[in-house]
Amino acid sequence: MESIAISRKSVLLVGASRGLGFAMAEEFLARGWNVTGTVRGTARTRLHELSDRTPERIEIETLDITALDQIGAMRSRLATRTFDMLFVNPGVTNDPNETIGEVATEEFVRVMVTNALSPMRVVERFCDLVAVDGLIGVMSSGQGSVANNTIGKREVYRGSKAALNMFMRSFAARHSANRRTMVLMAPGWVRTEMGGPDARLTIEDSIPNVVSTLLATLGKPGLHYLDYLGRPVSW
Ligand SMILES: NC(=O)c1ccc[n+]([C@@H]2O[C@H](COP(=O)([O-])OP(=O)(O)OC[C@H]3O[C@@H](n4cnc5c(N)ncnc54)[C@H](OP(=O)(O)O)[C@@H]3O)[C@@H](O)[C@H]2O)c1
């Protein structure tokens, strides 16, 4: 019998080893997409286990987003590829109780470089691998909203996500003539290693909705700052 080739949509998912990024890999797979996911270093991760079960639909790349040489090397490896979606998920936090007056300079730099500068470097270097009508997404946070910050706390983390939002707005302004959709995603407060056990949402509450929101926004050019239920977040 003649085999029928299925053309699947594809996502390049940066930071898919665990937590929300891994859950997004599982969800995209369940929705019929092929996933190229990245991990750091050489250790086996949950993404490797998922890939063992569906090797033909998951590819694993290695990337520490703070390492410029690794961004360049991965860009070269993927030079001939086109993805329907690029989603940049990685993020870190410092001690959430530390105020901006207390944080050590190195810790401030670590959070800002990982959460604001490095995701944008990935977006800048990989954007042309995204289909002209595709989607470029970055994991922001509701805590990145300046307008909604009425209680303080998590000051450095908030600042890093607000900076990420601003950099993404500049990127979008520079690319306003193109048809790609851009999304800053606020996934809600979710029980992961970062979110902690007291978080309001489970991964199952958040991630299927995050993916549905991305799929519903695909094809709507411009920059959207949205929560996991697809609601606009105030800048
Ligand atoms: N959980 C929440 O409540 C919440 C709320 C709003 C926004 N977010 C955002 O959602 C994203 C994922 O958070 P999470 O809760 O899943 O956190 P998590 O469980 O701590 O996972 C963090 C992920 O980021 C990766 N990562 C960290 N630094 C990296 C780097 N330099 N290069 C490449 N990958 C790196 C980690 O990879 P390794 O496994 O190699 O460490 C891991 O895959 C973050 O951007 C976070 O700010 C989370």
The ligand as an ORCA input file, in Angstrom:
! r2SCAN-3c Opt
* xyz 0 1
  N       5.634     28.860     37.086
  C       5.045     30.051     37.101
  O       4.182     30.330     37.967
  C       5.358     31.078     36.051
  C       4.538     32.220     35.984
  C       4.778     33.175     35.019
  C       5.830     32.998     34.115
  N       6.624     31.889     34.215
  C       7.726     31.755     33.242
  O       7.589     30.529     32.547
  C       8.882     30.059     32.134
  C       9.075     28.622     32.619
  O       8.925     28.616     34.016
  P       8.767     27.269     34.874
  O       7.796     27.573     35.931
  O       8.555     26.102     33.975
  O      10.230     27.229     35.532
  P      11.166     25.991     35.883
  O      10.356     24.823     36.282
  O      12.166     26.544     36.843
  O      11.877     25.674     34.459
  C      12.726     26.624     33.905
  C      13.092     26.181     32.505
  O      13.951     27.177     31.934
  C      15.166     26.536     31.505
  N      16.293     27.461     31.587
  C      16.659     28.253     32.621
  N      17.759     28.946     32.308
  C      18.105     28.588     31.045
  C      19.144     28.945     30.167
  N      20.110     29.813     30.522
  N      19.190     28.381     28.933
  C      18.243     27.488     28.576
  N      17.243     27.087     29.356
  C      17.173     27.628     30.587
  C      15.318     25.352     32.451
  O      16.236     24.428     31.919
  P      17.098     23.415     32.871
  O      16.240     22.217     33.102
  O      18.313     23.144     32.073
  O      17.399     24.154     34.162
  C      13.868     24.871     32.479
  O      13.540     24.163     31.310
  C       9.878     31.059     32.711
  O      10.190     32.024     31.725
  C       9.116     31.707     33.847
  O       9.602     32.990     34.146
  C       6.408     30.934     35.153
*
